[in-house]
Amino acid sequence: MPLTILSSNRETFGYAREVSLLLGTTYDAIHVVLVAQNNIEVVLTEDTRDWSRVLRIWPKLREKYDVKDLLVVSPTKGALTTNKAHT
């Protein structure tokens, strides 16, 4: 599976601040913003607790920033999603 390093810019950090306020944490804010800015539709992680929180705020991000639906997949726990079409 190829990995791509995503770049950030000033907009990324401003957006991350807004995301951190919605999430109530700063830990995953940059990751979330990079996913949204790059129209990534699938996140592979074992951190399902934090990414479940991300999925709860995703509809607000989709509305404000026109991001795509998000599928979060854990190799050991299965899929979490904001889009019923993925389940």
N, CA, C and O of each residue as an XYZ file, in Angstrom:
348
protein
N       0.849     -1.164      0.000
C       0.000      0.000      0.000
C       0.902      1.238      0.000
O       1.703      1.416      0.918
N       0.784      2.081     -1.004
C       1.629      3.282     -1.060
C       1.184      4.313     -0.007
O      -0.006      4.468      0.267
N       2.150      4.997      0.562
C       1.875      6.058      1.525
C       2.228      7.401      0.898
O       3.238      7.522      0.205
N       1.417      8.382      1.137
C       1.662      9.727      0.628
C       1.793     10.665      1.821
O       0.954     10.655      2.722
N       2.844     11.473      1.824
C       3.001     12.487      2.862
C       2.214     13.717      2.412
O       2.460     14.262      1.336
N       1.281     14.141      3.234
C       0.437     15.284      2.895
C       1.046     16.566      3.450
O       1.561     16.582      4.568
N       0.986     17.630      2.675
C       1.559     18.898      3.138
C       0.518     19.764      3.808
O      -0.682     19.670      3.549
N       1.031     20.611      4.680
C       0.157     21.551      5.374
C       0.534     22.978      4.979
O       1.610     23.230      4.437
N      -0.374     23.893      5.262
C      -0.131     25.308      5.003
C      -0.841     26.112      6.094
O      -1.389     25.534      7.032
N      -0.833     27.417      5.978
C      -1.481     28.256      7.002
C      -2.958     27.920      7.156
O      -3.492     27.900      8.265
N      -3.600     27.660      6.045
C      -5.024     27.310      6.083
C      -5.244     26.042      6.911
O      -6.228     25.940      7.644
N      -4.335     25.085      6.795
C      -4.426     23.837      7.555
C      -4.498     24.124      9.049
O      -5.323     23.548      9.758
N      -3.638     25.009      9.524
C      -3.581     25.280     10.959
C      -4.785     26.073     11.461
O      -5.243     25.858     12.583
N      -5.296     26.977     10.648
C      -6.514     27.683     11.024
C      -7.705     26.744     11.094
O      -8.517     26.815     12.016
N      -7.795     25.877     10.120
C      -8.850     24.875     10.042
C      -8.720     23.916     11.225
O      -9.726     23.511     11.807
N      -7.488     23.551     11.583
C      -7.245     22.635     12.708
C      -7.728     23.236     14.024
O      -8.210     22.521     14.903
N      -7.598     24.533     14.149
C      -8.087     25.187     15.365
C      -9.601     25.012     15.486
O     -10.113     24.689     16.557
N     -10.303     25.228     14.385
C     -11.756     25.047     14.394
C     -12.134     23.601     14.698
O     -13.055     23.340     15.472
N     -11.420     22.672     14.089
C     -11.691     21.252     14.309
C     -11.431     20.884     15.768
O     -12.211     20.142     16.366
N     -10.355     21.390     16.342
C     -10.047     21.069     17.742
C     -11.137     21.576     18.676
O     -11.440     20.932     19.680
N     -11.730     22.725     18.355
C     -12.833     23.225     19.173
C     -14.064     22.320     19.053
O     -14.753     22.075     20.044
N     -14.335     21.834     17.865
C     -15.467     20.913     17.669
C     -15.215     19.569     18.350
O     -16.122     18.984     18.943
N     -13.964     19.082     18.259
C     -13.616     17.781     18.828
C     -13.445     17.822     20.340
O     -13.684     16.835     21.035
N     -13.027     18.978     20.833
C     -12.714     19.065     22.253
C     -11.325     18.543     22.567
O     -10.997     18.311     23.731
N     -10.511     18.357     21.551
C      -9.135     17.895     21.725
C      -8.293     18.404     20.570
O      -8.812     18.664     19.484
N      -7.011     18.546     20.798
C      -6.124     19.002     19.722
C      -5.370     17.857     19.080
O      -4.802     18.019     18.000
N      -5.355     16.696     19.731
C      -4.502     15.604     19.294
C      -4.679     15.228     17.827
O      -3.694     15.160     17.091
N      -5.894     14.985     17.391
C      -6.136     14.518     16.026
C      -6.516     15.625     15.050
O      -6.785     15.338     13.883
N      -6.546     16.865     15.486
C      -7.048     17.953     14.638
C      -6.278     18.083     13.328
O      -6.896     18.223     12.273
N      -4.961     18.041     13.366
C      -4.165     18.160     12.134
C      -4.450     16.981     11.215
O      -4.593     17.158     10.005
N      -4.534     15.775     11.781
C      -4.834     14.593     10.957
C      -6.181     14.749     10.264
O      -6.315     14.479      9.071
N      -7.171     15.188     11.025
C      -8.526     15.363     10.489
C      -8.527     16.382      9.358
O      -9.141     16.162      8.314
N      -7.841     17.490      9.573
C      -7.805     18.545      8.560
C      -7.098     18.065      7.294
O      -7.559     18.347      6.188
N      -6.005     17.358      7.441
C      -5.306     16.852      6.259
C      -6.176     15.873      5.480
O      -6.152     15.867      4.249
N      -6.937     15.053      6.182
C      -7.881     14.144      5.517
C      -8.914     14.962      4.743
O      -9.188     14.681      3.576
N      -9.485     15.974      5.397
C     -10.522     16.792      4.759
C      -9.972     17.596      3.587
O     -10.583     17.623      2.519
N      -8.832     18.250      3.770
C      -8.271     19.095      2.707
C      -7.887     18.301      1.474
O      -7.920     18.829      0.362
N      -7.529     17.055      1.654
C      -7.069     16.238      0.532
C      -8.141     15.297      0.010
O      -7.854     14.396     -0.778
N      -9.391     15.510      0.454
C     -10.531     14.696      0.008
C     -10.274     13.201      0.145
O     -10.646     12.410     -0.722
N      -9.637     12.831      1.240
C      -9.395     11.423      1.531
C     -10.701     10.831      2.040
O     -11.375     11.421      2.884
N     -11.046      9.674      1.526
C     -12.325      9.068      1.880
C     -12.195      7.886      2.826
O     -13.192      7.445      3.397
N     -10.968      7.356      3.006
C     -10.762      6.195      3.869
C      -9.573      6.453      4.785
O      -8.494      6.833      4.328
N      -9.782      6.243      6.082
C      -8.712      6.326      7.076
C      -8.558      4.945      7.684
O      -9.533      4.354      8.148
N      -7.355      4.437      7.684
C      -7.037      3.134      8.269
C      -6.366      3.379      9.606
O      -5.299      3.990      9.655
N      -6.972      2.912     10.700
C      -6.453      3.189     12.039
C      -6.942      2.151     13.042
O      -7.966      1.500     12.832
N      -6.201      2.008     14.124
C      -6.685      1.228     15.266
C      -7.249      2.152     16.342
O      -7.777      1.682     17.350
N      -7.141      3.450     16.133
C      -7.611      4.446     17.091
C      -9.091      4.732     16.856
O      -9.469      5.849     16.503
N      -9.913      3.725     17.054
C     -11.337      3.872     16.751
C     -12.057      4.772     17.746
O     -13.074      5.376     17.405
N     -11.550      4.869     18.957
C     -12.209      5.740     19.937
C     -12.142      7.201     19.486
O     -13.167      7.881     19.425
N     -10.938      7.683     19.171
C     -10.806      9.073     18.746
C     -11.450      9.323     17.390
O     -12.086     10.358     17.191
N     -11.296      8.393     16.458
C     -11.883      8.600     15.129
C     -13.402      8.460     15.149
O     -14.074      8.981     14.259
N     -13.956      7.772     16.141
C     -15.415      7.769     16.316
C     -15.883      9.172     16.669
O     -16.936      9.617     16.213
N     -15.098      9.864     17.483
C     -15.406     11.260     17.819
C     -15.326     12.131     16.575
O     -16.157     13.019     16.378
N     -14.331     11.879     15.741
C     -14.192     12.628     14.494
C     -15.435     12.418     13.630
O     -15.966     13.371     13.060
N     -15.896     11.177     13.534
C     -17.078     10.893     12.704
C     -18.313     11.630     13.201
O     -19.182     11.992     12.409
N     -18.395     11.855     14.511
C     -19.553     12.589     15.047
C     -19.560     14.049     14.605
O     -20.631     14.633     14.443
N     -18.388     14.649     14.407
C     -18.353     16.043     13.957
C     -18.242     16.165     12.439
O     -18.370     17.262     11.896
N     -18.006     15.052     11.753
C     -17.804     15.093     10.301
C     -18.956     15.763      9.550
O     -18.699     16.517      8.612
N     -20.218     15.517      9.926
C     -21.306     16.205      9.210
C     -21.172     17.734      9.258
O     -21.508     18.412      8.288
N     -20.685     18.275     10.374
C     -20.470     19.723     10.450
C     -19.358     20.143      9.493
O     -19.446     21.197      8.862
N     -18.323     19.332      9.384
C     -17.229     19.637      8.452
C     -17.707     19.509      7.014
O     -17.338     20.306      6.151
N     -18.528     18.502      6.769
C     -19.060     18.304      5.417
C     -19.889     19.513      4.998
O     -19.805     19.973      3.859
N     -20.682     20.017      5.923
C     -21.535     21.171      5.633
C     -20.701     22.451      5.422
O     -20.944     23.204      4.479
N     -19.738     22.683      6.292
C     -18.969     23.925      6.241
C     -17.880     23.916      5.171
O     -17.625     24.940      4.537
N     -17.238     22.768      4.965
C     -16.078     22.716      4.074
C     -16.284     21.840      2.849
O     -15.364     21.656      2.052
N     -17.490     21.298      2.694
C     -17.808     20.486      1.518
C     -16.859     19.296      1.373
O     -16.351     19.024      0.286
N     -16.626     18.590      2.485
C     -15.785     17.392      2.437
C     -16.631     16.174      2.092
O     -17.854     16.185      2.236
N     -15.965     15.138      1.642
C     -16.653     13.904      1.265
C     -16.998     13.086      2.504
O     -16.489     13.342      3.595
N     -17.873     12.096      2.317
C     -18.139     11.145      3.386
C     -16.846     10.440      3.745
O     -15.947     10.314      2.913
N     -16.753      9.982      4.983
C     -15.526      9.384      5.483
C     -15.783      7.967      5.971
O     -16.755      7.706      6.681
N     -14.909      7.067      5.584
C     -14.928      5.692      6.068
C     -13.677      5.493      6.902
O     -12.563      5.687      6.415
N     -13.857      5.106      8.163
C     -12.740      4.798      9.048
C     -12.724      3.292      9.227
O     -13.725      2.694      9.621
N     -11.581      2.681      8.934
C     -11.473      1.224      8.977
C     -10.393      0.822      9.965
O      -9.275      1.335      9.929
N     -10.742     -0.100     10.841
C      -9.789     -0.725     11.749
C      -9.594     -2.167     11.288
O     -10.570     -2.904     11.149
N      -8.356     -2.578     11.049
C      -8.129     -3.959     10.618
C      -8.667     -4.994     11.604
O      -9.032     -6.096     11.194
N      -8.723     -4.660     12.897
C      -9.185     -5.629     13.893
C     -10.617     -5.407     14.354
O     -11.235     -6.318     14.906
N     -11.157     -4.202     14.136
C     -12.489     -3.887     14.658
C     -13.524     -3.618     13.580
O     -14.710     -3.492     13.883
N     -13.101     -3.527     12.335
C     -14.047     -3.290     11.252
C     -14.162     -1.831     10.871
O     -13.259     -1.036     11.132
N     -15.280     -1.485     10.251
C     -15.473     -0.161      9.662
C     -16.405      0.702     10.503
O     -17.397      0.232     11.060
N     -16.048      1.981     10.574
C     -16.909      3.026     11.121
C     -17.113      3.996      9.975
O     -16.182      4.222      9.202
N     -18.280      4.572      9.836
C     -18.513      5.443      8.684
C     -19.522      6.538      8.960
O     -20.346      6.422      9.867
N     -19.456      7.608      8.170
C     -20.471      8.659      8.207
C     -21.487      8.431      7.104
O     -22.478      9.157      7.012
N     -21.255      7.440      6.272
C     -22.100      7.228      5.091
C     -22.641      5.809      5.136
O     -21.868      4.851      5.118
N     -23.950      5.663      5.195
C     -24.580      4.341      5.266
C     -24.257      3.479      4.035
O     -24.354      2.254      4.101
N     -23.880      4.097      2.933
C     -23.552      3.338      1.720
C     -22.293      2.507      1.898
O     -22.100      1.518      1.190
N     -21.418      2.901      2.850
C     -20.185      2.161      3.080
C     -20.384      0.920      3.939
O     -19.542      0.023      3.908
N     -21.479      0.838      4.709
C     -21.630     -0.256      5.647
C     -22.147     -1.509      5.008
O     -22.325     -2.521      5.687
